[in-house]
Amino acid sequence: MIDLNSMSEALQRGDAEKVEELVRKALEENLTPKKILEDGLIKGMDIIGAKFKKNEVYVPEVLIAARAMHAGMDILRPKLTEAGVKDIGKVVMGTVKGDLHDIGKNLVEMMLEGAGFNVIDLGVDVSADKYVEAVKDHQPDILAMSALLTTTMIYMGEVIKALNDVGLRNKLKIMVGGAPITQDYADQIGADGYSPDAASAVDKAKVFIP
Ligand code: B1M
C-alpha cells in the first residue's frame, strides 16, 4: 500500500523518477487523482515553499522540486481531466516588455502550479497588447507580472492602463513582483497585490480566489 508521504518526500528531494514511479503506483492502487495531487504532490511543494520562505532551502532546491512536480503532473494531468478535477484558479503570467529575466517568474509559476493553479506562461518581453490578448483569450482570475529591471518595472503601469482602456481591468486581480518592486510601487500603479517571493505569491494568489 502506497504512502503518499513518501511521494511528498521524493518531490522535496527533487527525485523526479521516484515521483513518477509513485504516481503510477498510486494510480494502479486506485487512489483518486485528487488525493494523489493534494496529499502527495501539492503537499510536497507546500513544504518546499514554506522552507524557501524561511531560507531553509534555496532556488536550486526549489527548481529541482518543481521539476519533480512536473514529472508527476505529466502522468496525473490526463487522469485529473478525466476525473473532472478543477484547477483552483487560472493565472496568466509573463515578464514585462524589455525584460528578459525569467528565473524568478518561472519559480513563481512552478509554485503556483504546485498549489493547483492553471498557469498560462506568456514568456518574457511581453507587450501590453500581448497581455490584453491573453486576458481576452484565457479569461484568467489573476494577471501576474514580473520585472527585474528598474527600467522595465514602469511598464507594469502601462499594462494596467491598457487593460483599463479596454474595460478588462476590473475583471481580474493583478499581481506584481520582482526584485525592484515594492508594496508602495504596486499601490502606486494600482495593482491588487505584491509579493516579495514565490511562496508569498502563492499565498496572495489564493486570497484572490473566491
Ligand atoms: Co540581469 N540584472 N541583466 N541578467 N540579473 C539583474 C536584475 C541586476 C540587479 C544585476 C546587477 O546589476 N546587480 C541588474 C538590474 C539593475 C536594475 O535595474 N536595478 C541587471 C542588469 C542591469 C541586466 C542587464 C541590463 C545587463 C546588461 O546587459 N548590461 C541585462 C538586461 C537584459 C534584459 O532583460 N533586457 C541583464 C541580463 C541578464 C542575463 C540574461 C544574463 C540573466 C538572466 C537570465 C534569465 O533570467 N534567464 C541575468 C541575471 C541572472 C541576473 C541576476 C544575477 C539574477 C536574477 C535572478 O534570476 N535571480 C540579477 C542580480 C541579482 O538578482 N542578484 C540581475 C534569482 C530569482 C529567483 O530571483 O528574479 O528576483 P528574482 O525572483 C524572485 C522574486 O523577485 C520574486 O520571486 C522570485 C523567487 O522568490 N518574484 C515575484 C519575481 N517575479 C515575481 C512576480 C510576482 C511575485 C514575486 O507576482 C506576480
Boltz pocket constraint, residues with backbone or C-beta under 6 A from the ligand:
constraints:
  - pocket:
      binder: B
      contacts: [[A, 59], [A, 98], [A, 99], [A, 100], [A, 101], [A, 102], [A, 103], [A, 104], [A, 105], [A, 107], [A, 108], [A, 143], [A, 144], [A, 145], [A, 146], [A, 147], [A, 148], [A, 149], [A, 150], [A, 151], [A, 175], [A, 176], [A, 177], [A, 178], [A, 179], [A, 180], [A, 193], [A, 194], [A, 195], [A, 196], [A, 197], [A, 198], [A, 199], [A, 201]]
      max_distance: 6.0
